Amino acid sequence: MTSVANPSSTQEKEVLFHPELLKKFDINGPRYTSYPSADRFHNEFSEADYLGALERVAKVDEPLSLYFHLPFCPNICYYCGCNKIITKDHGRSAKYIKYLAKEMAMVTKAMCSQKKIPVTQLHWGGGTPTFLSHEEMIELMQHTREHFELMPGGEYSIEIDPRRVTEKDIALLAELGFNRISLGVQDFNLAVQEAVHRVQTIEETQAVMDWSRKYGFKSRSVDLIYGLPKQTPATFKETVDAVLAMNPDRLSVYNYAHLPHIFKPQRRIAEADLPPAADKLDILSNTIERLGEAGYVFIGMDHFAKPDDELAIAQKEGKLHRNFQGYSTQAECDLLAFGISSIGKVDDCYSQNVRTLDEYYEALDHGHLPVLRGLRLDQDDLLRRELIGELMCQFALDTKTFAKSHQIDFQTYFKTEIEELKHLGEAGLLDWEGDTILVPTKGRLLARRVAMSFDRHLRESQAKGTYSKVL
């Protein structure tokens, strides 16, 4: 891998934020949490395909990553595009935990494991994972530890809604083994919060940050969204300043994708209230400048971290990875995913579970894994996945080393792509330094656009998929 140093904070806005490039290339494209992207999955991929992948990966004897999708939320946030179930009935979540246990038992049985399987990464996502009662959290972790061993030094994270937790909740999560939290904030401005049906105070959020430090969590991440209704550059700057005062280790600054034809709750957002494109660019520019002044490093995509954070160090050393949970310091380990709509990566396959509770329960009740669709990658997919991962994580690719590793002639294999790269190079999105493709600082906000040049499925398919803007 080729490591790339990040720019100093004094150069961050001037070089990283380049408005003419952003306006020219702000097109729709995959986020590349996987390659091929999830819209390429198909229903011909079956439970038998997934079982075969589990059998193959069981022979590797390497630590795994686990993901649990916990879809329950007590209230709806209008901007949300996640697979969620709005309810206040804990009878539904209690039942769901028991079926997660069934799924885990079936998966580990298929792997023919005679001992607990080592795990170095675990994530509870949602929905709202902290919707679960204490008894449900304890039960889920007990079932998990029946089959898996959480190794020392791993990343064990959970998404937190600061409106829904107490100090006792955070203490329990630490006791259960979690060492990282991700806090949803989005925006602290009351008018914005009311427009998206998510009112959350600074005090509630600060309390969770304080409790996480008290109980020994190693990392705190905050999620923000720009482009929400009623936002202005001035009000979002106030939100960023309030978050920085909390001193998180990482921040994610996502662009709101308004797709009401896909996500029904977004129909409650008045399009007239959305900020114009010029204001969104100002919000992004101001945020990058402010984070740079505060010493945060741009990791990639929407992510920023302190220079001494594990993500920043891993990127500097060329060891950063990207998976369905975003950026990670863990090696490209296989991911077992549990629960409705969850997506796993096992051996050379991706698999996604069914989307509804009824389908999920029915499959497990009949002794079947709840596979909806997936994809088995061919050699070209595996090669391109590694390449795109390098560009997205390290902002560089040593083509000579890469070609030797895969026993290809790079110029011949990627003849079509290299022609396209010439145009991107002329525009300033990439440079060639000898045999190395380098995404310069001013092109890093658009690294997805560079990666898209190597996406064979995107180029060849007539079904272009529904993607967010690359910013």
N, C-alpha and C positions, 0 to 999 in steps of 0.2 A: 504494500500500500504506500501511497505517496502522501505524506502529511503536508498540510498547508497552514502556515501561520495566519492567525486572524489579524485584522488591522487594529491599530491602536484606537482608543476611544476618541481621540481628537480627530481622527480621519473618518469615523464611522458614517456620519451623515453625508459628508462631502463625496465619499467614494461609494459607499453601499447604496445610498439612495440616489438614483439617477432618473429623474422624472421622464425624460424623453424616451429612454429605454423602456421604462415601465408602461408608458402609454402605448408604445408600439407593440410590445409583446405580452400585454395583459390579456391573454387568451384563455380559453378553458382547457384544462388538462388534468391527467391523473396526479394523485398525491404520492404515488409510488411507496406506500406502506407495503405493497407487494408488487412484484412483476412476475407474470402479467397481472394487470389490475383486476379487481374482483368482478368487474362487468364482463370479463372473459370467461368466468366460470359457467359451466353448463350442467344440465340435468342428466346427461348421460353418465356423469361421474356418480358412482353408486356406493352404497355401504360396503360392498365387496372390495371396491377400489381402496376405500379408507382402511378397511381391515388389513389389506395387503401392505399398505404403507406402515401401519402400526407394527406389523410383524417384522418388516425390514428395519425400522428404526430401533426396535428392541434389541437387535443384534449389535448395534453400535456402542451401547453402554456409555453414552455421554449424557451430562445433565440436560434437563429439559426446562422449558418455560411453560407456565400455566396461565390461562385466562378464563375468568368466570364472568359471564354476562348476567347481571342482576338488574332486571328491567323495571322494577317497581318504583314509582314516584307518587308522592301524595298530591302533588299539584303539577300542572303543565306549564312549561316555559314555551312561549309562542315561537321562538327562534329554533327550537330543538329539532334536529333531524335524526335522532337516535331511535332505535327500536325500544319502545317503552310501554308500560302499562300503568295507567293512572288509577290508583286505588288507595284506600286507607285500610283495607282489609288484610290483616296479617295472617289470616288463614290461608290466603293465596300464596304468600311468600313462604310460609312454613311448609306447605305442600311442595313448592318448587325446590326447596333445599333437599327434600327427600329424593326427588327425581334427579337432582344433580349428583347425589350419592350413587344412585343407580347407574348413571352414565359413567361416572368415574370407575365404578366396579367393572363395567363391561369393557371399557377402554383398556384398563390395566390387565384384565383377563386376556384380552386379545393380544397383549404384548407378552403374555406368558412369563410375567416377572415373578420370580421366586423371592424377591426382596423389595423393599421400598425403593422407588425410582428417585434418583437424586434430581433436585430442582434448584436452579439458581435465579429464577425470575418468576414472580407471581403477581398478577394484577386482578383486582376486582373493579369492573367497570359497569356502566349502566346506561340509562336509568340512574337510580340513586342507591348505591351500595349501602349507605348508612340508613336506608329505610328499614333494613333488617333489625329485628330486636336483638338484644344481647344473647338471648338463648339461641337464636337462629345463626348469629355470627359464630358462636362457639361451636354449634353443631356442624356448620359448614367446614370450619377449620379442622375439627376432629375427623370428619370424613376425609378431608384432604390428606391429613397426616397418617391416616390408615394406609394409604397407598403411596404417598410421596414423602421424601425427606427433604425439608428445606435446609439447604446447605448454608454454613456460616459465610457471611460476606455477600450474600445474594441481594437482589433488588426485589423487595416485597412491598408493593404499592397499592393504594386505594384512592378512588375518587371521592372527594368530600363535598357535600353541600353544607356550607357553614351555618345555614339557617336551621339545620336538622340535627345538630350534634351538641352534646354537653361534654364537660370535662371527663365524666365517667366513660363516655363513648371512646374518647381518645386514649384514655388509660387502658381500656380493654383492647383496643386495636394494637397498642404497643405490646400488651401481654400476649396477644395472639401471634405476634411475630412481625407485624408490619413495621417498616422502617422508613417509608416514604409516603407522603401524601400529596395529592393534587387538588387544589381548591378551585372550584368554579366561582368566578367573580363576574366576569363579562363587563360590567360597568357599575360604578357607584352612584351615578347621577339618578336622582329619584324619578325624573320625568322619563328617562330611558327605561328604568326598571319597571315603571308602571306600564309603559308601552309594550313591554315583552312579558309582563305578568311574572316578574321575579324581583321582589323587593327585598334587599339584603343590605344591612348596615355595615359600615366600616368597623364598628365596635364588635359585631358578631364575628367578623372575619379575623380581626386582630386577636380575639380571644382564642380562636382555633390555632392560630400561629403560635401564640404563647404556650398553649397546652402542648403542642407538638414538640416544642423545645423542652418543656418541663419533663416530658416522658421519653425523651431520647431519640426522637425521629431524626434521621440523618439528612433528610432533604425535604424542602417545601417548594412546591411549584404552584404558580397561579396562572389561571387561564383568563384571558381577556378576549373580547370580540369587538372589532371595529366595523362600522357600517350598519349598526343597529338604528332603529328609528329614534328620532329626536337627538341623536348625537351631533355634536359640533366639535371642531378642533379644540376649542377652549374647554369644553366640559370633559372631553376625554383626557386632556392634559391633567386635569384635576384628579381624575381616576388613576392615571399612571403615577402621579406624585404620591397619592395615598397608598398605592401598592408598594412603591419603592420605600416608603417609610416603614413598611412591615419587613423589609429586608429579606425577600424570598431568595432561594438559591437559583431558581429557574422561573422564566416567564414564557408563556405562549401567547402570541398575539394573532388571533385568527381573523380572517376576513369572513364576514357574514355572507353566506350564499342564500339569496332570496329565491327559493324554488317552491312557491306555494302549490304548483301543479303536482308536486311530488310529496311534499310534507304539508299535510292539511292544517296543522296548527298555525303555520305561517300565514294562512289566509286571514288571520285575525290581526295581522300587521298591515297598517295602511301604507301603501307604497309611497304616497305623497310625503310621509314622515321620514322616509329613508334619506340619508345625506346624499347630496349630489357627488358625482365622481371626483370633482375638484376638492371637495371637503375630505373625501376618503383619502386621497393622496396626501393632503395636508396632515391628516391624523396620523397616517403611517410615517410620514417624514418627521413630524414632531416626536413621535414615539421612539423612532430609531435614534434620533438625536438625544433625547432624554435618557434612554437606556445606555447609550454610549457614554454620556457624561457621568452616569452612575457606575460605569466600569463593567457593564455586562458585555459579553461576547456574543456575536451572532453565530449560532450553531448551524442553522439551515432552516429552510421552509419558514415556519412561524416562530422558531424557538430561539431563546436567548438564555445565557447562563453566566454565572460569575466565573472569572478566570480560573479559580481554584476548584470549581465544580467538576465532578467526575466526567460529565459530558464534554466540557471544554478541554480537559486534559486528554481524554480519549481521542478527540478530534485532532489535537495538536500532535499526538503520537501516531495518528493514522489508524486508530483502533475503534473508531466509532461505527456503530451499526444502526440499521433501521428496520423496524418490523411493524406489525399491526398496532403496537402500542406507541409507535413513534420512534424517537432516537433512543439508543440504549448503549451501554458499555459492554453488555453481554455479547459473547461471540454468536455467530449465526446459528443459534441452537434451535432445535425443533420445538414447535409450539403446539401444545394440546389445548383445545378450546372447548369449554363446556357451557351449556345453556342455549336458549333460543338465539338464533341468528349469529352465533359466535363463529369466527373464522379461525381455523388452525392451519399450521404448516408442518407437515410430517413427511420426512424423506423428500421425495420429489413431487409431492402432492399438496394442493390446497383443498380444504373441505369446509363447507359452510353448513350449519345446522338449519333446520326448519325455523320459520319465523314466529309461529304462534304457539301458545301454551297447549292448546288442544292437540295439535300435530305432534308436539314434543312428547306429551304424556302418552299418546296413542302408540307412537313408535316404541318407546321404552317398555310400555306394558306388554307389547307383543314380542319383546326380546330383540328389538332392532336398535341399532344406533340411529339417531335422528338426522341422518345426512340428507340435505336438500339438493345440493349441487357441489361442484368442485372442478378441479383441473389437475391433470397429471402433466408435468412439465417435460418437454423434450430437451435434448442437449442444447439446442439453440436458446431455449428459454432460460436454462440454467446459466449459460454463458452471459446472456444479456442481463439477467438479474444481478449477477455479480458486478457487471460493468456499471449499471445504473446505480447500484448501491454505492460504488466508489465515488461516482460523481455527486450523488446526493449527500454523502457523508463527509468526504474528504475534499471535495471540489477539485479533484485532480485524478488523472488516470495515466499511469505509465504504460503506454501501449506496447512497448517492447517486452516488458515483463509480463504483461497480460497475455500477449500473443504466445509467448514461450510457455506460459502456464497451461494454456488451452490448445497448444499445438496448432495454431492457425497463422496465416499470413494476415495481419491486421488490415493492411491497405486493400487487400483483395476481398476479404470477408465483409468488410464494412465500406465497400466502394460507394454505394448509394448514400450512406450516412455521411461519409467524408465530404461529399459534394454539398450536402446541406449544411454541414458544419462551416464550410467556407463562408456562407452567407451570414451565419451567426457570428463568425469571427470578424467579419467586416463591420457588423453592427456593434461589436464590443462585448458580446456575451461570452466569448472564450478566446484563449490564446494557445498557440503551440509553442512549447519550449523544448526544442529537440523532439524527442519521442513522446513527450508528455502533453496531454490535453489538460489545460488549466482554466478553470472558471475564475476570472479575476474578481476582485472584490465588488466592482460595480455591476457584475453580472450575477452575483450570488443570490439575490432575491428572485432571480429568474432561472435558477438551476433546474427547475422542473422542465423549463422549455428546452434546455440543452439535453436533458435526459430523454425527452420525447423524440428526439432525432433517432434514438436507438430502439424505439418501441416498434418492433415489427408488427405486432397485432394492431396497434393504432394506425399504422400506415396502410396495412393491407385490408383491414376490415371495413365493410360498408357501414356497419353499426358502430358509430363513433362513441356511443355511450353518453352518459350525463355526468359532466365533471364540473367542479368549481373552477373559478378563475385561478390562474397561477399565482396571483397575489391575494 
